[in-house]
């Protein structure tokens, strides 16, 4: 399911969606899904987010060139494969991540998936 949402010009938040960067953690407030946190970045304008409270709903959130955000829901297996691929790329040396990001991905992989 892809849900586009438009962002007002000159505004860092999307219509009804607010993002926060707190101590290298990124949160996103969605009107229907609630507070979500960044599990891992999937590119410059793409990331894997999970709902904060239940950690059962997982989304790939992409900011498009038209200043909209798309939410694509994922199954737990798909999210597990995405995280596994990112950690494998980090071990091979083709992807450089800071230790805090890698630790957050490992913890989420072990406990939530």
C-alpha positions as CSV (number, residue, x, y, z in Angstrom):
1,X,0.0,0.0,0.0
2,X,1.5,3.3,-1.0
3,X,0.0,6.4,0.5
4,X,1.3,9.7,-0.9
5,X,1.1,12.8,1.2
6,X,2.0,16.3,0.1
7,X,4.4,18.7,1.8
8,X,3.7,22.4,2.0
9,X,6.4,24.5,0.2
10,X,9.2,25.8,2.5
11,X,8.1,23.5,5.3
12,X,10.2,20.7,6.8
13,X,7.1,18.7,7.9
14,X,4.6,16.9,5.7
15,X,0.9,17.6,5.9
16,X,0.0,16.1,9.3
17,X,3.4,14.4,9.4
18,X,6.1,15.8,11.6
19,X,9.6,14.5,11.8
20,X,12.1,14.9,14.6
21,X,15.8,14.3,14.8
22,X,16.7,13.5,18.4
23,X,20.2,12.3,19.3
24,X,20.7,10.6,15.9
25,X,17.3,9.0,16.1
26,X,14.6,10.0,13.7
27,X,10.9,9.9,14.5
28,X,7.9,10.5,12.2
29,X,4.4,11.3,13.4
30,X,1.7,9.9,11.0
31,X,-2.0,10.7,11.5
32,X,-3.2,7.1,11.1
33,X,-0.3,5.0,12.2
34,X,1.0,7.2,15.1
35,X,4.6,7.7,16.1
36,X,7.1,5.8,14.0
37,X,10.9,5.5,14.4
38,X,13.6,5.0,11.8
39,X,15.0,1.5,11.9
40,X,17.5,2.0,9.2
41,X,18.2,4.3,6.2
42,X,17.8,2.7,2.8
43,X,19.2,5.6,0.9
44,X,19.3,9.4,0.9
45,X,15.6,9.9,0.9
46,X,14.3,6.5,1.9
47,X,14.1,4.6,5.2
48,X,12.6,1.7,7.0
49,X,10.2,2.9,9.8
50,X,8.3,0.9,12.4
51,X,5.5,2.0,14.7
52,X,6.9,2.9,18.0
53,X,4.5,1.3,20.4
54,X,3.8,-2.1,19.0
55,X,6.6,-2.3,16.4
56,X,4.3,-4.5,14.4
57,X,3.7,-2.2,11.4
58,X,6.6,-1.6,9.2
59,X,6.9,0.9,6.3
60,X,9.4,2.0,3.7
61,X,9.0,5.7,3.6
62,X,10.3,7.5,0.5
63,X,10.4,11.3,-0.1
64,X,9.8,11.8,-3.8
65,X,11.0,14.6,-6.0
66,X,7.5,16.1,-6.1
67,X,7.9,16.8,-2.3
68,X,5.5,14.0,-1.3
69,X,6.1,11.1,1.0
70,X,5.1,7.5,0.1
71,X,4.4,4.8,2.6
72,X,4.8,1.2,1.5
73,X,3.8,-1.3,4.1
74,X,6.0,-4.4,4.5
75,X,5.6,-7.7,6.1
76,X,7.9,-8.7,8.9
77,X,9.7,-11.1,6.6
78,X,10.3,-8.4,4.0
79,X,11.6,-6.0,6.7
80,X,13.9,-8.8,8.1
81,X,15.3,-9.4,4.6
82,X,16.0,-5.6,4.1
83,X,17.8,-5.3,7.5
84,X,19.7,-8.6,6.8
85,X,20.8,-7.2,3.4
86,X,22.0,-3.9,5.0
87,X,24.0,-5.7,7.7
88,X,25.5,-8.1,5.2
89,X,26.6,-5.2,3.0
90,X,28.1,-3.5,6.1
91,X,30.1,-6.7,6.9
92,X,31.4,-6.9,3.3
93,X,32.5,-3.3,3.5
94,X,30.3,-2.1,0.7
95,X,28.2,0.0,3.1
96,X,29.5,2.2,5.8
97,X,27.3,2.7,8.9
98,X,28.1,4.3,12.2
99,X,28.2,1.9,15.2
100,X,25.0,3.5,16.7
101,X,23.0,2.8,13.6
102,X,24.4,-0.7,13.2
103,X,23.6,-1.5,16.9
104,X,20.0,-0.2,16.5
105,X,19.5,-2.4,13.4
106,X,20.9,-5.5,15.2
107,X,18.7,-4.9,18.3
108,X,15.6,-4.4,16.1
109,X,16.5,-7.5,14.1
110,X,16.9,-9.7,17.2
111,X,14.0,-8.5,19.3
112,X,11.3,-7.2,17.0
113,X,11.5,-9.4,14.0
